[in-house]
């Protein structure tokens, strides 16, 4: 038994623009869905069973394409969302995946993890700068509030 306690990091947006993060994540998610459809159409490629694992039946170009999309996604997550490492929680860092599995197994796993992240994102905390910006907007609206009331009163009188 391991003495290591699995402590989850809180999900925190590194960028205060949640809409921008969500849009970019949705675009990556769509790329994963498109990739999933392409993976379903892969016909086995020839490979040397004596020197290569079965995953090479997916074709080296497809394996490389998968790695690129995986790293692109990981770079985005590392730059924008802290605490996303709950994905594939059995390992120390996402996307730790068993690379000897066929893409037809690996791609749905990544999509499922992105589903979980997308659903969890609404509960992520925002950086302090986000709340500072919200406070500035609130104060700016308070300054304009008396003008708005005077304008309404003038129209009623």
N, C-alpha and C positions, 0 to 999 in steps of 0.2 A: 504494500500500500504506500502511496506517495504522501509525503508530508506537505507537499506543495498545495497551497490553498489557491483556488481559481478565483481571483478577484477581477470582476469586470470593471473596465474603465467606463466612466459616464460618457454618453454620446454627446459630443459638443461640436457645434459648428465653428470652424476656424475663421470663417468669413461671415460677417454679419448679414450679408445679403442671402437670406434663405431661399428666396425665389430663384436667384441665379444658380445656387447649388442644386436645387430641385430640378430646374430645367436641364442642367448639364447631366445630372444623374439619370433623368428620363431619356435623354439622347443616348447615353451609354447603354441603358437598359434596352432600348430599341435595337441597338447594334447587337446586343446579346441575343435578342429574340430572332433577329434576321440570321445570325450565325447559327442558332439552333435549327432553323429551317434548312440551312445549307448542310449542316452536319447530318441531318436525317437522310439526305440524298447521296452521301458519300458511299461510293462503292469501294470494296476492298482493293487496295493497291498491293502489288506484289512486294514482298520483303523477304529477307533471308531469315528464316525461323531459327537458324543456328546462331545468329549474331544479333538479332533484333527482337524486342518484345512485340507482343501482338498489337500494341497500340500503333505500330508502324503501318498496319493495314489501313489506317486512316490517311496515310500519305504524309511525307515530311512537310510539304507545303501547307497542308491543313494544320499540322501540329504547330508549325511556326506562326501561322495566322492566329491560332488560338492563344499562343503565348503572347503575341503582340497585344491582342485585345485584353488579355488578363493583366498585363503590365500597364497598359493604358488606363485601365479601370483602377488598378492599385495606386498608380500615381495620382489620379484624380482624388481618390479617397484619402490618401496620405496628406495631400495638400489642403483638403477642405473639411474633412470630418475626423475628429479625434474619437477613438473608442470603437471604431468599426472592426476591431480585431476579434469581436465575439463571433465573427463569421469563421466557420471551421474551428470552433472553440477547442477542439481536441489538440490543436497545434498552437505553436507560439505566435505565428504570424500568418495572416491571410495573404495571398491565396495559397496556402500550403495544400497542394492537391497531389494525389497519387498519380504521378505522370505516366504510369504504366497502364492506367485505365484508358479505355477507348473514349473518344470525344463524346460519343453518344451518352456516356455516363457522366462525364465531367461537366459538360455544358449545362445540363439541367440542374446540377448541384449549384453552379455559380448563379444561375438565374434565381433559384430558390433563395439563396443567400441575399441576393439583391432585393428580392421581394420583401424579405424580413427587414432589411435596412430601410427600404422605402417606407414601410409601415411604421417603423420605429422613429423615423426622422422627425415626425410631428412632435415627438416628446424630447427631442434634443434641446439642450440649452444653447443659448446664443452667447457670443462673447460680450464682455462688458461694453465694448464700443457700440454694439447694437442698441443696448439700453440707453446709452448716452445720447445716441441719435434720436431715439424715441422721445427722450426727455426734451431735447432741443425742439423737436416738432411740436410737442405739447405746449411748451412755453411760447413758441411762435404763434400757435393758435390762440393762446390766452391773450396775447397782445392784440390780436385782431378781433377778439370776441366783443369788446365794447363797441368797436366800429360796426360790427355786424348787427348788434342790438339797436344802435342808433339808426342804422339804415332801415331796419324793420319798423321801428317806431315812426320814422318819418313817413313811411309808406302808409301807415295806419292813420296818421293824423291828417 
